[in-house]
Amino acid sequence: MEKKHEQELSVLEALRLHREFHLPRPVPADEQEKPLDKVKEPPRACRSREREER
């Protein structure tokens, strides 16, 4: 009886380790819906030339 119980525990542990190493990690809640950083676009080159002509 005890040997069968130990076998069941070892099978459960093997399944747990398989899930641990082979399934994708869940994304933590604080990283899921993070707003993107806003990046300013550099000024257009033609606008700079217009300023030089003035």
JOZI-V668589 format. One record per backbone hydrogen bond with DSSP energy under -1.0 kcal/mol. CO is the residue of the C=O (numbers start at 1). NH is the residue of the N-H. If there is no record, write none. Layout:
co:CO nh:NH
co:CO nh:NH
This chain:
co:1 nh:5
co:2 nh:6
co:3 nh:7
co:4 nh:8
co:5 nh:9
co:6 nh:10
co:7 nh:11
co:8 nh:12
co:9 nh:13
co:10 nh:14
co:11 nh:15
co:12 nh:16
co:13 nh:17
co:14 nh:18
co:15 nh:19
co:16 nh:20
co:17 nh:21
co:18 nh:22
co:19 nh:23
co:28 nh:31
co:44 nh:48
co:45 nh:49
co:46 nh:50
co:47 nh:51
co:48 nh:52
co:49 nh:53
